């Protein structure tokens, strides 16, 4: 590997990132440096190689004739290095590290983990409960579950469940709700960090533009749910948040209409990392559990008079 002694590896990293991402700014963002630093690294590397790698144009960086053959090989080399580093970071192949939002972990995932352990006794789970979308390539997280539009940069997103929202409330309050407009008589419990508002559901039931009073505002959806269970007001929820509370009768969904938000639950994984057996097993298990939860929620409509037409 005597050729590598002639070139600074930081310069090659800058060249590879700029070539793969197509711009100095994108490369700077990925490497955590300034645009000027990336530009200087590329210039130094071109001098060390004695070749021009990029043509500067109004459209940005365009690979030179030599760069068009050099960059794919450089990219392949860094991918192998990345995989090697990844194997070193992986302390135990029997441990699956999962990144999920705290509310999803608390209200849906944790109560079901015994069933996963029964089906896959050889896999231990490590739950990283955070609202931050971690850098999958630069961490030991194997898979994440996130709510959004599935367009996060730097990850592969696979739709798990399309998000739908609907009101829920305590049983005593539900008895006073005969038609959707009746819900306007009650002050709502508000999730201050929600990605949608009551207007999403109001549009679906012909109440667009109507405004509810507010009982309490929380910055955590799990606290909102506890307030709804305590009878403090109706809350607008999604399936995985309130599913178990609906199934066990602590909450009632008084109306059939569910409104799509444009968001969904997604599996997120590193784009350059192929799913291993443990990741595939977890994905399959979650899909089966989600499907079972949705069937049980739908069955409530037939077994209890908890949804009004």
N, C-alpha and C positions, 0 to 999 in steps of 0.2 A: 504493500500500500504506500509505496514511496511517493506516488503522485499526490496523495493527500497532504504530504508535508509542504507542498508548494502553495497550498490554498488555505485561507482561513475558513474554518467550518462555519463561523457566524455569517460570513459572506455568502457561502453556499446556501445557508438557511434562508437568507434574505432573497437570493435569486430564486430558489424553489418556491417560496411563498408568493413572490410577485408573479412568477410565471403561472402558478396554479390559480391564483385568485384574480389576476388580470389588472391589478392596479397597485400603486405604491401605498395608497391609503389603507386598502384592505390588508395588505401585507403588514403594515405598521400596526394595525389593530390586532392582528393575530399574534404578532411577536411582542407586543407591548412596548414598542419604541415609537419614535417620531418618524414622520415621512422622510425628513431629511436624513435621518440615520439609515433608513433602508436604502435611499438613493445613493448615499456615500458607500455603503457596503457593496452595492451592485457595481458601482464604478471601480472600486478597488478590485473586486473579483474579476471584472473584465480585463483590467490591467494585468493581473496575475496570470490569467489564462492567455492573454494576448489575442483575445477574440471578442467581438461585439455580440452580446447576447440579446439585446433589445433595441428596436428602433423606436425612437420617441416620436409620437404623432399626436394630433389633436384628439384622437380617440383613446389615447392612453398608451400603455405598453403593448408593443407588437413584437413577437419573437423574430429575431433575424434568421437568416437561412441556417446558420450554425446553431442558433438557439433552439430552433424547431426540432433538431435531433438531440441536442444536449439536455433540454429541460425534461423530456419524458424519462430519460435514464436517471437524472438527478431525483426526480419525484419518486421513482421506483426504489432508489437507494434509501431515501429518507423514510419511505413506508416500511422497509425492512428494519431500519433502526428503531422506528416507533414501535413496531411489533416486538422487537427484542426488549425494549425498555418496559413495554406493557407486561411481558412475561415476568420480568423481575419485580414489578410492582404487585403482581398477583400473589399474595402470600399463601393462599390456600384455595385450590380449585373447588373444594367442597363448600366454600362460602360464596353466596350470591349477594352482592351489594345493590340495594335498590334505593333510588332517590324518589321520594314522593312528598307531596304537600302535607303538612301536619294534619289538616282537616280530613283529607282522604285516608290517611293512616289511622286516625282516631275513630272516624265514623264508619269506615267500611273495611279496611284491610286487617287491622289487628285482631278483631274478633274471629277472623276466618283462618288465621295462621296455623292453628292446630290441624285443620283439615289438609293444608299443604304438607305439613310435617308427616301426617299419616300416609299420604300418597308418595312422598319423596323423602324418606328418612335419611338418605345420604346427603341431603342439601341443607345447609344452615343458612338462614337469612340474616343479613345485617341491614337494618332499616335506617336510612339517612333522611330524617324528616326535615325538609327545608322548602321554602318557597322560591329559592334561587335555582335557576336552570344551570346546573353545573356544566363545566366544560368536559364533555364525555371523553374526549381523547386524552385529556391531561389529568384525569382522575382515576380512582379505582372503582368508580361506579359502573356497574355492568348494564343496568337498565333503569330508566326513569318512567314515571307516569305523571303526565302534566295535562292541565286543561288549557286550551287555547284554540287557535286556528290551524295549528300544525305547520306553521311556516317559520319555525325557529331556525336561525342560521347555525350551521355546524353540527346538525344532528339529522338522523333519519327518523321521521315521525310516521307512526303506523296507527291509524284510527282504531280505537277500542270501543268507544260508545259515543254516539252523537248526543250532545247535551240538550235536554229539554227542561223547562222550568214550569212550576205550577205552585199555587198557594197551599200551605198546610196550616193547621191550627189545632188546638186542644179539642177533644171531643165535645165538651160543653159549648164551646164557641161554634163548632161546626153545625150544631143543631139550629143555630140562628141564621144560617146561610142557605137560602133557598135558590137564589140565582146570583150570577156573578156581581151584579151591581150592589148586592147586600154587603159585600166586603168593604165597600167605601165607608160604611158606618163604624168601622173599627180602625184605630191607629195601628200602623204597621210596625213590625220590628225590622230594622234596616241594617243590612250588612254594608258598612261604610267602604269596604274594599271590593265590593262586587263588581264584576265586569259587565253587568246588565242591570236594568232598573225594572220597576213594576210596569212601566210602559210596554215592555216586551210582551208581557202577558195580556195587558189591557188591549193592545192591538188585536190579539187573537180572539178576544171575546167581545169586540165591539165597544170597548170603553176607552178608546184612544183619547188622550188629552186629559183624562180624569186624574185627580191628585188625591192621594191618601194622606191623612195625618200621620205623624210619626210618634211612636211610643218611646222606643229606645233606639240608639244607634251604637253598634259595636264594630270593632275593627277585626272581628274574628267570626267566621260563619258558624263555628261550633258553639260559640256562646249564644249566637242568635237562635240556634236550634234549641238550646236549653231554655231560653226565654219563651219560645213558642210552646214547648212541652209544658212549661209552668203556667200556660194560659195567659201570657201577657200580651198576646196579639198574633195576627197572622204573619207568616213569613213566606217569601218566595224562595223556593228551594229547587235543587236538581236531584236526579235519581239517586246517585250514590250517597249524597249527604243525608237524605231523609228516609231512604228505603227501609232500613231496619226499624226505625221508629213507626213507620206506617204498618209494617208487618206485625209488630207486637202491639199495635193499637194505642201507643202513646200519642200519636198524631193522626189526624184525619186529613185527607185531601178531598175537600167538599165538592170539587168540580172536575169534570172529565178532561177539560181542555188542557193540553200541555203545549207550550210554545217553544219553538226552536230558537236558539240563541245565535246560531252561526259558529258556536264553539263545540268542542268535543274533548273527550278524554283520549289521550294518545300515549302509546308506548314511545319512548325516545331512546335511541341507542347511538353509539358512535358510528359515523358513516363508513369509516375505514376498518371496522371490526366486525367480523362475521359472528352471528349468534352461535354461542356454544350450546351444549346440551342442557346446561342448567338454565340458561336464558329461555330456550325454547320450552322447557318444562314449565317455567314460571308463566310465560305468556299463555300457554295452553290452559293452565290452571285458572288464571285470572279471567280469561274469556269464558270458561265454563261457569265460574262463580258469578260473573256479571250476568250471564244469560239466565242462570237460576234465580238470581235476585229479581231480574226484570219479570220473569214469569210469575214469581210470587206476588210482586206488586200488582201485576195485571189481574191475577186471580182474586185479589181483594175486591175488585169491582163486582165479581159475580157472587162472592161469598158473604160480603157485607154491604150494606147500603151506605157506603162511605163516599160515593161519588154521585153528585147530582147531574142530571142531563143538562 
